[in-house]
Amino acid sequence: MAKGLIKWLMIANLLIASSAVGRAQNFDVGMTEFLSSCAACHGADGKGNGPLRQVLKSTPSDLTTLSKKNNGVFPKNAVYEIIDGRKFVEAHGPREMPIWGFRYIPSPYEALHPTGGDRGSEATIRLHILALVDHLSGMQEK
C-alpha cells in the first residue's frame, strides 16, 4: 500500500513541477514591471486611467499612442530615457514620474550582503527597463 501511495505522490510531484516550468517559461518580465510600477498611474491598459491619477499634478500619458504620436514609429530610445530618468533634462522641468533607473540599486545593506547578487548593476537595471520598453511597444494602438 505504501509503495502505491509513494508512486502516486511522485507522479503528482512530476505533474506539478512540469506545470510550474511551463508557467515560468511564459513569465513576462515587461508585463510584470508594467503592472507593478506603471499601472497605478497609467492604468493596466496603459491609457492613463490608473487609480492614482487623481492625486497627480498632471494627467499620466496614454502609453498606447506613443507610436501614433511619432509618425507610426515607437520611440524606443526616448521611452527608455524617460523611464530610466537618471539623466535630468532641465528644459523638461521637474518630473512627477519616479526615476525608475534608481529602483534596482541596492541599499547599502544589500550591496554588502552575500545574497545581494548583481542587483543594482547597470546591466540588471538596463534589462528591466528594456523589458518594460518592449512591453510598451507591444501595447501600441494599431
URZINOR-V842424 format. One record per residue. SS is DSSP state (A for helix, B for strand, O for the rest). BURIAL is I if it has 16 or more other ideal C-beta (glycine too) atoms within 10 Angstrom, else O. Layout:
((SS,BURIAL) (SS,BURIAL))
//
This chain:
((O,O) (A,O) (A,O) (A,O) (A,O) (A,O) (A,O) (A,O) (A,O) (A,O) (A,O) (A,O) (A,O) (A,O) (A,O) (A,O) (A,O) (A,O) (A,O) (A,O) (A,O) (A,O) (A,O) (A,O) (A,O) (O,O) (O,O) (O,O) (A,O) (A,I) (A,I) (A,O) (A,I) (A,I) (A,O) (A,O) (A,I) (A,I) (A,I) (A,O) (A,I) (A,I) (O,I) (O,O) (O,O) (O,I) (O,I) (O,I) (O,O) (O,I) (O,O) (O,O) (A,O) (A,O) (A,O) (O,O) (O,O) (O,O) (O,O) (O,I) (O,I) (O,I) (O,I) (O,I) (O,O) (O,I) (O,I) (A,O) (A,O) (A,O) (O,O) (O,O) (O,O) (O,I) (O,I) (A,O) (A,O) (A,O) (A,I) (A,I) (A,O) (A,I) (A,I) (A,I) (O,I) (O,O) (O,O) (O,O) (O,O) (A,O) (A,O) (A,O) (O,O) (O,O) (O,O) (O,O) (O,O) (O,O) (O,O) (A,I) (A,I) (A,O) (O,I) (O,I) (O,O) (O,I) (O,O) (A,O) (A,O) (A,O) (A,O) (A,O) (O,O) (A,O) (A,O) (A,O) (O,O) (O,O) (O,O) (O,I) (O,O) (A,O) (A,O) (A,O) (A,I) (A,O) (A,O) (A,I) (A,I) (A,I) (A,I) (A,I) (A,I) (A,I) (A,I) (A,I) (A,O) (A,O) (O,I) (O,I) (O,O) (O,O))
//
